[in-house]
Amino acid sequence: MKLVTAFYLCAIVILFPALASSGTVGNLAETQGEFGRFSLGLEYDRIFDRDLEWKSGTWRGTVAGTSFQSLLVGPNDVVKDEQPDSHRIFLKGTVGLHPNLDIFMKIGLGTVRYRHEYISTTPGWNEKNVFEGSWDFAWGVGTKAKLYETKDGLRFMADAQYLKYRIDGRSRSNGTDLSWVIQQGLINNGHTGVTADYDSTATVSEWHWTVYANKTFGDFSPYAGIKYTDVHINNEIMMRGMASGAPYIMKSVEKIDGDDKLGFVFGTDYYVIPGQLSLSLEGRVWAESAIAVGMNYRF
């Protein structure tokens, strides 16, 4: 159990590498307006903060022929001060199925830099950790519908999206790479000839549902509404190497969900060429703090 305790931090240090995506509503805020009409858009999204809740985690492995398995986080240990800083870029294609109904698909890349603090009841195990994510593939599908339009042009809209992606990365604890932390932990437990490396992969699935109001004023098409986001993250860390002349392997699996699910979204599209080329600006608050910019061309 001493070895398991020594590696609590090694696993938890990469709990949150997958915050790189959230569904934008604008770009365009309206539907295409007719069957068969389509558009191509480019959007950049940045998330400054997001509420997450760690749900569960397991930890198992085999070192020097001895196997172990336990819960990842001690009953009185906490993770706090989550501070993600993520970026993503998407190419978005949209086609009209009906004047009031569109479908769309997004493909792109996302990355994240994440900081958090791990506080343990074990003396000396309080750590400040940083995750540096790589740029990895992301994709999504969705639909947008106009529910109702008043005589003066106020539109009531609904948007639903599903997003999925994986992100790999490296982590540091108090400025030290996780591979060194693993190596030092084994040395402290009496092993010699220690080597260490690790892989971390987070698989993220997200559902987004938004209802909002939208109206066009000249070249501007502002909108505002309420957004519900359901996020699920499964993160796996595989650690491997040599210790005392024998190979070892350790694996942690964590499940993380979104905490606050309701948020507000607001923004506007601006038509550079009316009905064709538009620029967009969007903000999201409460469940997450984010901003997005985009460009869209309707053919």
N, C-alpha and C positions, 0 to 999 in steps of 0.2 A: 504493500500500500504506500510505502514511502516513495517508490518510483512513480506511482500514479499521481500522488500529490505534487511531486516535482514537475510533472508535465501538464498540470491543469492549464497553466499559462500558455504552454506551447500550442494547445488546441484552441483556446479561446481567443488568441491574438488575431485570428482571421475570421471572426464571427460575421463580419459585415462587409464583405467585399463586393456586394452586388446591388448597389443602389443606383445604377446608371440610367434607369429608365422610368418614365411616367408618361401617360398619354396626354398629349396636347389636344385641345379642343378646336382652336382656330386653324387657320391655314388650310382650307377655308372654314369660316364659321357657318356658311350657308351650304345648301346642297347644290349639286351641279345644275339642277333646274330642268333637265330633260333626259329622256332615255338615251343611253349611248354616249353622252358627252363625258369627256374625261379630262383629267388634269394631272400634272406632275408638280410636286412640291419638294422643297428642300427645307429642313428645319434643324435648328440647333437648340438644345435644351440644357439648362444647367440647374441642378438641385443643390441648394446650399444647406438644407437641413431636412430631416424626415424622421417621423416617430416610428420606432420599431420596438417589438417586444420579443425577448428571447424566450422560447417555449420549452425546449428540451434538448438534451445532448447525451450521447454515449461515447465511451472511450475504451478502446481495447487494443491489444497487441501482444506480441511475443518477443521477449528479450532474453538472450542466453538460454533459450529453451523453456523459459517460464512464461506462461500466458497470464494475462490479467484482463479484467473487464469491470467498468464502474460507470457511474454518472460523471458527466464532464465537469459540472460546477458544484461546489460544495453547497450545502443547504443554507448557509449564512453568507455566502459570497455574492457579490453584486458586480454588474457591469453598468457604468454610468458615463455621462458626458459624451454621448455619441455625437460626432461631428463629421458627417460625410460631406465631401465636396466632389460632385460628379459631373460628367459631361457626356453628351451623346449627340450624334448626328444621324439623321434619317433621310432617306429618299422615300417619298410618299406618292403612291399612285392611286387615284380615285376615279371611279366610273359610276355614272348614274344609271340606276335600274328603273327609276320612276322619277317624275318631277320632284317628288317629296322623299326620295330614298336613294342613298348612295352606299356603296361598299368601298373599302380601301385596304391597301396593304402597305406596310412599312418594312424596309430593310436598311440596316445601318450598323454603326459601331458605337460602343459605349465604354467608358472607363470611370474609375473612382479612386479618390484618395480619402482614407478614412482614419480618424483618430478616436480612441476611447480609453477609459480608465478602468482597470480591473482591480477590485478591492477584495482581498481575501482575509478570512479569519486567521490564516496561517501567518505568523509574523514574518515580515520581509517580502511578502508576495504581492504587494501593491505595485502595479505597473502602469505605465503610460505607453500605449501601443499604437503603431501606425501601419496601415495597409496601403501599398502602392499597387493599384491594379493596372493590368495591361489593357490595350484596346482590343475588344472582342466583339464577335458578331452578335447582332440582336435583330429580332424580327417581330412583327405584329400584324394583326388583322382587325378590322372593325367595320362598323356601320354607323351612318348618320341619317337621322330622319327629321323631317319637319312635321311636327304634330299638329300645329294650328297656326294660322296667320290672320291677324285682324285686318279690317278694311284700311287702316292707316299704315300697314306694312310691318307691324310688330310680329315677329316670328317666335314661336315656342318650339325649341329644338331638343333632341335627345341624341346622345352619342354613346356608343358602347365599343370597348376595345379589349383585346386580349394581347398581351405582350409576353415574350419569353426570350431568355438569353442566358449565357454562361460567361463568367469572368474568372480569369486566372490572375494570380499576382504573387507578390512577395511581401513579407511582413518584418517589422522591427519592433523590439521591445526595449524601451529606454535607449533607443538608438542602435541596438544590436540586432542583426539578422536572426530570424527564427532558427536557421540551421545551426548557428553557434549556440543558441540557448539549448537546443536538443543535445548537442554534443557535450556541452558543459554539464548538463543534468546527468548524463550517463557516466561521465568521469567522476562526478561527485558521488555517484552510487557505486564506485569501485571498479568500473570497467576501464580497460586499456585498449589502445589501438582503435579509437573511436572515429568513425566518419559519419556524416549526417547530411541529409538533404530532404526536401519535402515538396509536395505539389498540393495546391489548394484550388478547388473548383467549386464555384457556387452556381447552382441552377435556380433561376428566379422565374416565377410565373405571376402575372398580375392581371387582374380584371379591373376595368375602369368603367363606371357608369356616370353620365353627366346629364343633367337637365338644365337648360339655360334659355335666356331670352336674347334675341338678336334683332337689330334694325339697321337699315342702311340710311345714312345721311350724306347725300352727295357722294364723295369718294371714300367716305369712312363707313365701316360696318362693325360697330362695337357690339360686345356681348358680355354677359355676366350670368353666373349660375352656381349651382351646388354640385359637387363631385364626390362620388363614393368610390374608394379604392380598396381593393382586397389584394394584399401582397403575401406571397409565400416564398420563403427562401430555404433551400436545402443546401447546406455547405459541407463538403468533405475535405479533410486534410489527411494526406497520406505521407507518413514519415518513414524513412528507410535508411539503412546504412550498415556498418559493421561495428561490433562491440565485442571485445575479448575474443577475437578470432572467429566470431559467428555472425551471420546476418541477423538483423532484427527488422521488425516492421510494426508500426503503430498507426492507428486510424481513429479519427474522431468524426462524428456525424452530428450536425446541429440542425435544428429546425427553428426558424425565426418567422414571425408574422408581423404585419403592420399593426400598429397600436391604434392611434386615432385614424379612423377611416373616412370621416367626413371633412371636406374642405371647400374653399371657395375658389372659383376661377373667374378671371376677368381679362379682357383684352380687346383688340380691334384689328380688323383687316383694313388695309388702305389700298385702294385701286390706283395703281400707276396708269394702267390702261383699263378703263371701265369695262367690267365683265370678263376681262382676260388676265392681265398681269396684276398681281397684288403682293403687298408686303404685310407681315403680321407681327404683332407684339402681344405677349401673353404673360400674365402673372398668376401664381397659385399660392395660397396661404392656408394656414391652420394645420391640416394634416402634414403638409410639407411647405417649405419655402423654396420657390422655384421661379425661374423666368425663362421664356422661350422666344426666339425670333424665327421668322420663316419667310419663304418666297414661294409663290404658286402661280402656275400658268395654266389657264383653262383653254383647251383646244376646241 
